[in-house]
Amino acid sequence: MVRKIVRYPEPVLRAKCRPVTEVTPDIRALAADMLETMREANGVGLAAPQVAVDVQLAVIDVSHNPDCITFMKINGEKVEMPQHMPIVLMNPQLELGSAKEIGEEGCLSFPRLRGDIRRSSQIKVSYTDLDGKTVTVETDGLLARAFQHEIDHLNGILFIDRLNAVAKVSIKRKLARLMQEWEEDDE
Protein backbone atom coordinates (compact mmCIF):
# COMPACT_ATOMS: atom_id res chain seq x y z
CA MET A 1 0.00 0.00 0.00
CA VAL A 2 1.32 3.41 -0.95
CA ARG A 3 1.44 5.67 2.11
CA LYS A 4 1.36 9.44 2.25
CA ILE A 5 4.85 10.96 2.48
CA VAL A 6 4.88 13.70 5.10
CA ARG A 7 6.44 16.99 4.14
CA TYR A 8 8.56 19.45 6.01
CA PRO A 9 7.92 20.89 8.64
CA GLU A 10 5.93 17.94 10.07
CA PRO A 11 7.24 17.32 13.64
CA VAL A 12 7.73 13.56 13.04
CA LEU A 13 10.58 14.47 10.65
CA ARG A 14 12.50 15.84 13.66
CA ALA A 15 11.83 12.79 15.87
CA LYS A 16 14.67 10.67 17.24
CA CYS A 17 13.15 7.35 16.22
CA ARG A 18 12.55 4.41 18.53
CA PRO A 19 14.52 1.20 17.93
CA VAL A 20 12.70 -1.74 16.38
CA THR A 21 12.71 -4.35 19.15
CA GLU A 22 11.04 -7.18 17.24
CA VAL A 23 10.34 -7.99 13.58
CA THR A 24 6.56 -8.24 13.76
CA PRO A 25 3.98 -8.61 10.97
CA ASP A 26 3.32 -4.85 11.37
CA ILE A 27 7.02 -4.06 10.81
CA ARG A 28 7.08 -6.31 7.75
CA ALA A 29 3.95 -4.60 6.39
CA LEU A 30 5.46 -1.17 7.06
CA ALA A 31 8.64 -2.14 5.18
CA ALA A 32 6.62 -3.43 2.21
CA ASP A 33 4.49 -0.27 2.17
CA MET A 34 7.61 1.89 2.35
CA LEU A 35 9.20 0.11 -0.61
CA GLU A 36 6.01 0.57 -2.64
CA THR A 37 5.76 4.23 -1.56
CA MET A 38 9.42 4.91 -2.39
CA ARG A 39 9.09 3.36 -5.85
CA GLU A 40 5.84 5.21 -6.56
CA ALA A 41 7.62 8.48 -5.70
CA ASN A 42 10.71 7.57 -7.79
CA GLY A 43 12.95 7.76 -4.72
CA VAL A 44 16.12 5.85 -3.85
CA GLY A 45 15.41 5.77 -0.12
CA LEU A 46 12.67 6.32 2.42
CA ALA A 47 12.76 6.40 6.22
CA ALA A 48 9.84 5.50 8.48
CA PRO A 49 9.38 9.05 9.83
CA GLN A 50 8.69 10.14 6.25
CA VAL A 51 5.50 8.05 6.41
CA ALA A 52 4.75 9.35 9.93
CA VAL A 53 6.11 6.35 11.87
CA ASP A 54 8.88 7.11 14.39
CA VAL A 55 10.79 3.81 14.31
CA GLN A 56 14.33 3.07 13.12
CA LEU A 57 13.40 1.52 9.80
CA ALA A 58 14.45 2.64 6.32
CA VAL A 59 14.48 1.25 2.80
CA ILE A 60 16.98 1.88 0.00
CA ASP A 61 17.12 0.80 -3.63
CA VAL A 62 19.75 2.16 -6.03
CA SER A 63 19.61 -0.82 -8.42
CA HIS A 64 18.35 1.43 -11.25
CA ASN A 65 21.94 2.71 -11.49
CA PRO A 66 24.41 -0.18 -11.15
CA ASP A 67 27.35 2.16 -11.85
CA CYS A 68 26.53 4.45 -8.89
CA ILE A 69 29.06 2.65 -6.66
CA THR A 70 32.57 1.26 -7.15
CA PHE A 71 32.27 -1.48 -4.53
CA MET A 72 29.92 -3.16 -2.08
CA LYS A 73 30.81 -5.64 0.62
CA ILE A 74 28.30 -7.49 2.76
CA ASN A 75 29.73 -9.03 5.93
CA GLY A 76 33.22 -8.61 4.45
CA GLU A 77 32.45 -10.35 1.12
CA LYS A 78 32.57 -8.41 -2.14
CA VAL A 79 29.13 -8.59 -3.84
CA GLU A 80 27.33 -7.28 -6.91
CA MET A 81 25.01 -4.51 -5.76
CA PRO A 82 21.89 -5.10 -7.91
CA GLN A 83 21.37 -8.60 -6.45
CA HIS A 84 21.19 -7.10 -2.94
CA MET A 85 18.56 -4.45 -3.59
CA PRO A 86 16.28 -3.37 -2.09
CA ILE A 87 17.77 -3.00 1.38
CA VAL A 88 15.51 -2.89 4.42
CA LEU A 89 17.44 -1.72 7.46
CA MET A 90 16.54 -1.41 11.12
CA ASN A 91 18.48 0.06 14.04
CA PRO A 92 21.52 1.05 11.94
CA GLN A 93 24.96 1.89 13.34
CA LEU A 94 26.97 4.02 10.93
CA GLU A 95 30.76 4.42 10.65
CA LEU A 96 31.83 7.28 8.40
CA GLY A 97 34.98 7.22 6.31
CA SER A 98 37.32 10.20 6.58
CA ALA A 99 37.25 11.20 2.89
CA LYS A 100 34.40 13.59 2.03
CA GLU A 101 32.68 14.57 -1.18
CA ILE A 102 29.97 17.01 -2.17
CA GLY A 103 26.95 15.70 -4.04
CA GLU A 104 23.49 16.92 -4.91
CA GLU A 105 20.65 15.54 -2.80
CA GLY A 106 16.92 15.82 -2.71
CA CYS A 107 14.36 14.37 -0.35
CA LEU A 108 10.86 13.01 -0.82
CA SER A 109 9.74 15.14 2.15
CA PHE A 110 11.01 18.27 0.31
CA PRO A 111 9.55 18.01 -3.21
CA ARG A 112 11.31 20.14 -5.82
CA LEU A 113 14.14 21.13 -3.45
CA ARG A 114 17.75 20.06 -3.98
CA GLY A 115 21.05 21.02 -2.45
CA ASP A 116 24.75 20.18 -2.43
CA ILE A 117 25.61 18.18 0.68
CA ARG A 118 29.07 17.20 1.96
CA ARG A 119 29.15 13.59 3.15
CA SER A 120 31.61 10.76 3.67
CA SER A 121 32.45 9.12 0.37
CA GLN A 122 32.72 5.65 1.98
CA ILE A 123 30.78 4.18 4.86
CA LYS A 124 30.36 1.04 6.89
CA VAL A 125 26.92 0.38 8.36
CA SER A 126 25.61 -2.46 10.51
CA TYR A 127 21.90 -3.03 10.78
CA THR A 128 19.25 -5.64 11.43
CA ASP A 129 17.41 -7.03 8.41
CA LEU A 130 13.85 -8.39 8.24
CA ASP A 131 15.13 -11.87 9.12
CA GLY A 132 16.47 -10.49 12.40
CA LYS A 133 20.08 -10.94 11.25
CA THR A 134 22.84 -8.38 11.65
CA VAL A 135 24.23 -7.27 8.30
CA THR A 136 27.31 -5.12 7.73
CA VAL A 137 27.62 -3.22 4.46
CA GLU A 138 30.66 -1.30 3.24
CA THR A 139 30.18 0.85 0.15
CA ASP A 140 30.65 4.19 -1.57
CA GLY A 141 28.91 6.39 -4.13
CA LEU A 142 25.17 6.91 -4.23
CA LEU A 143 24.54 3.95 -1.93
CA ALA A 144 26.79 5.42 0.79
CA ARG A 145 25.04 8.77 0.38
CA ALA A 146 21.59 7.12 0.58
CA PHE A 147 22.53 5.27 3.78
CA GLN A 148 23.75 8.51 5.38
CA HIS A 149 20.64 10.44 4.27
CA GLU A 150 18.16 7.82 5.53
CA ILE A 151 20.01 7.24 8.81
CA ASP A 152 19.97 11.01 9.36
CA HIS A 153 16.17 10.83 9.05
CA LEU A 154 16.06 8.22 11.84
CA ASN A 155 17.86 10.70 14.07
CA GLY A 156 15.67 13.69 13.21
CA ILE A 157 18.32 15.27 10.96
CA LEU A 158 17.21 16.60 7.57
CA PHE A 159 19.35 17.20 4.50
CA ILE A 160 18.75 20.96 4.78
CA ASP A 161 20.54 20.81 8.15
CA ARG A 162 23.65 19.65 6.27
CA LEU A 163 23.74 22.58 3.83
CA ASN A 164 26.61 25.02 4.21
CA ALA A 165 25.82 28.42 5.74
CA VAL A 166 25.61 30.26 2.42
CA ALA A 167 23.28 27.64 0.93
CA LYS A 168 21.06 27.72 4.04
CA VAL A 169 20.55 31.45 3.62
CA SER A 170 19.87 31.22 -0.11
CA ILE A 171 17.49 28.28 0.25
CA LYS A 172 15.38 29.88 3.00
CA ARG A 173 13.22 31.94 0.59
CA LYS A 174 12.86 29.05 -1.86
CA LEU A 175 11.82 26.72 0.98
CA ALA A 176 9.17 29.18 2.17
CA ARG A 177 7.76 29.39 -1.38
CA LEU A 178 7.80 25.61 -1.78
CA MET A 179 6.05 25.10 1.57
CA GLN A 180 3.25 27.36 0.29
CA GLU A 181 3.05 25.28 -2.90
CA TRP A 182 2.94 22.03 -0.90
CA GLU A 183 0.01 23.37 1.12
CA GLU A 184 -1.79 24.24 -2.12
CA ASP A 185 -1.00 20.75 -3.49
CA ASP A 186 -2.69 19.21 -0.45
CA GLU A 187 -5.87 21.27 -0.82
Summary of the structure (lengths in Angstrom):
residues: 187
radius of gyration: 16.1
end to end distance: 22.1
largest distance: 49.7
contacts: 562
relative contact order: 0.18
helix: 36%
strand: 28%
